[in-house]
Amino acid sequence: KSVYKGLRPLTASDIAEAVYVCASRPAHVNIHQLRIMPTAQATAMLAHRR
């Protein structure tokens, strides 16, 4: 858990807001892909901290 200390994860609310924005677009809008990542990220080899 110390690897993630100081990193702010995405919340369910963050994801829900993105889904709402996608779902509320007009019918002629096609959102092909959506990639949501936190601005502070961690991988197995690297952690980007602010």
LOKE-483712 format. One record per residue: residue in one letter; residue number from 1; x, y, z of N, C-alpha, C in turn. Coordinates in nm, 4 decimals, decimal comma, always signed. Layout:
BEGIN
["A" NUM [X Y Z] [X Y Z] [X Y Z]]
...
This chain:
BEGIN
["K" 1 [+0,0810 -0,1195 +0,0000] [+0,0000 +0,0000 +0,0000] [+0,0853 +0,1260 +0,0000]]
["S" 2 [+0,2068 +0,1187 +0,0475] [+0,2904 +0,2390 +0,0499] [+0,3232 +0,2880 -0,0908]]
["V" 3 [+0,3165 +0,1979 -0,1889] [+0,3398 +0,2373 -0,3284] [+0,2383 +0,3426 -0,3713]]
["Y" 4 [+0,1163 +0,3320 -0,3222] [+0,0090 +0,4224 -0,3626] [-0,0073 +0,5430 -0,2703]]
["K" 5 [+0,0754 +0,5509 -0,1666] [+0,0646 +0,6622 -0,0732] [+0,0910 +0,7942 -0,1468]]
["G" 6 [+0,0025 +0,8892 -0,1265] [+0,0172 +1,0191 -0,1908] [-0,0430 +1,0274 -0,3296]]
["L" 7 [-0,0949 +0,9168 -0,3818] [-0,1597 +0,9160 -0,5127] [-0,3104 +0,9254 -0,4939]]
["R" 8 [-0,3752 +1,0072 -0,5733] [-0,5200 +1,0224 -0,5633] [-0,5859 +0,9346 -0,6699]]
["P" 9 [-0,6543 +0,8292 -0,6296] [-0,7155 +0,7387 -0,7270] [-0,8440 +0,7972 -0,7852]]
["L" 10 [-0,8861 +0,7408 -0,8966] [-1,0169 +0,7750 -0,9510] [-1,1241 +0,7210 -0,8580]]
["T" 11 [-1,2369 +0,7884 -0,8549] [-1,3483 +0,7433 -0,7716] [-1,4626 +0,6965 -0,8607]]
["A" 12 [-1,5574 +0,6295 -0,8009] [-1,6766 +0,5875 -0,8752] [-1,7478 +0,7089 -0,9332]]
["S" 13 [-1,7465 +0,8183 -0,8611] [-1,8093 +0,9416 -0,9082] [-1,7392 +0,9961 -1,0328]]
["D" 14 [-1,6080 +0,9855 -1,0383] [-1,5325 +1,0287 -1,1565] [-1,5762 +0,9498 -1,2797]]
["I" 15 [-1,5875 +0,8194 -1,2635] [-1,6271 +0,7332 -1,3749] [-1,7721 +0,7600 -1,4133]]
["A" 16 [-1,8594 +0,7719 -1,3140] [-2,0012 +0,7976 -1,3410] [-2,0200 +0,9279 -1,4177]]
["E" 17 [-1,9448 +1,0300 -1,3831] [-1,9563 +1,1582 -1,4534] [-1,9139 +1,1445 -1,5995]]
["A" 18 [-1,8063 +1,0700 -1,6247] [-1,7611 +1,0485 -1,7620] [-1,8643 +0,9698 -1,8421]]
["V" 19 [-1,9237 +0,8688 -1,7812] [-2,0278 +0,7900 -1,8486] [-2,1487 +0,8775 -1,8787]]
["Y" 20 [-2,1870 +0,9612 -1,7849] [-2,3003 +1,0520 -1,8064] [-2,2740 +1,1457 -1,9239]]
["V" 21 [-2,1553 +1,2032 -1,9276] [-2,1215 +1,2938 -2,0380] [-2,1311 +1,2201 -2,1710]]
["C" 22 [-2,0796 +1,0988 -2,1777] [-2,0875 +1,0205 -2,3016] [-2,2321 +0,9890 -2,3382]]
["A" 23 [-2,3099 +0,9467 -2,2406] [-2,4483 +0,9059 -2,2663] [-2,5392 +1,0237 -2,3004]]
["S" 24 [-2,5004 +1,1429 -2,2625] [-2,5872 +1,2584 -2,2864] [-2,5546 +1,3323 -2,4167]]
["R" 25 [-2,4653 +1,2773 -2,4972] [-2,4350 +1,3386 -2,6267] [-2,5516 +1,3151 -2,7222]]
["P" 26 [-2,5667 +1,4009 -2,8229] [-2,6734 +1,3813 -2,9219] [-2,6586 +1,2469 -2,9939]]
["A" 27 [-2,7670 +1,1995 -3,0516] [-2,7694 +1,0673 -3,1156] [-2,6688 +1,0551 -3,2297]]
["H" 28 [-2,6340 +1,1650 -3,2940] [-2,5408 +1,1572 -3,4070] [-2,3936 +1,1537 -3,3633]]
["V" 29 [-2,3690 +1,1608 -3,2338] [-2,2316 +1,1584 -3,1825] [-2,1952 +1,0152 -3,1441]]
["N" 30 [-2,0820 +0,9687 -3,1959] [-2,0329 +0,8353 -3,1636] [-1,9032 +0,8492 -3,0853]]
["I" 31 [-1,9030 +0,8046 -2,9630] [-1,7801 +0,8027 -2,8839] [-1,7240 +0,6623 -2,8975]]
["H" 32 [-1,6190 +0,6519 -2,9762] [-1,5633 +0,5219 -3,0117] [-1,4853 +0,4596 -2,8962]]
["Q" 33 [-1,4046 +0,5384 -2,8300] [-1,3264 +0,4887 -2,7173] [-1,3197 +0,5956 -2,6093]]
["L" 34 [-1,3042 +0,5507 -2,4884] [-1,2887 +0,6425 -2,3763] [-1,1844 +0,5829 -2,2827]]
["R" 35 [-1,0794 +0,6567 -2,2582] [-0,9746 +0,6101 -2,1677] [-0,9672 +0,7089 -2,0523]]
["I" 36 [-0,9895 +0,6605 -1,9334] [-0,9896 +0,7456 -1,8151] [-0,8756 +0,7008 -1,7242]]
["M" 37 [-0,7885 +0,7950 -1,6931] [-0,6747 +0,7648 -1,6069] [-0,6555 +0,8803 -1,5092]]
["P" 38 [-0,6067 +0,8530 -1,3903] [-0,5782 +0,9627 -1,2972] [-0,4555 +1,0408 -1,3447]]
["T" 39 [-0,4475 +1,1666 -1,3051] [-0,3308 +1,2459 -1,3446] [-0,2056 +1,1998 -1,2716]]
["A" 40 [-0,2199 +1,1490 -1,1516] [-0,1081 +1,0874 -1,0799] [-0,1248 +0,9371 -1,0968]]
["Q" 41 [-0,0318 +0,8749 -1,1667] [-0,0452 +0,7343 -1,2023] [+0,0673 +0,6523 -1,1406]]
["A" 42 [+0,0413 +0,5246 -1,1245] [+0,1453 +0,4336 -1,0783] [+0,1383 +0,3060 -1,1605]]
["T" 43 [+0,2540 +0,2562 -1,1989] [+0,2634 +0,1263 -1,2647] [+0,3570 +0,0405 -1,1801]]
["A" 44 [+0,3847 -0,0776 -1,2261] [+0,4741 -0,1658 -1,1515] [+0,6157 -0,1085 -1,1420]]
["M" 45 [+0,6546 -0,0282 -1,2405] [+0,7913 +0,0225 -1,2453] [+0,8049 +0,1721 -1,2161]]
["L" 46 [+0,6941 +0,2467 -1,2190] [+0,7051 +0,3918 -1,2113] [+0,5837 +0,4519 -1,1429]]
["A" 47 [+0,6057 +0,5534 -1,0655] [+0,4955 +0,6291 -1,0060] [+0,5168 +0,7762 -1,0375]]
["H" 48 [+0,4171 +0,8387 -1,0971] [+0,4222 +0,9822 -1,1255] [+0,3483 +1,0521 -1,0134]]
["R" 49 [+0,4195 +1,1280 -0,9356] [+0,3592 +1,1976 -0,8219] [+0,3652 +1,3472 -0,8455]]
["R" 50 [+0,2679 +1,4165 -0,7907] [+0,2649 +1,5628 -0,8007] [+0,3223 +1,6230 -0,6756]]
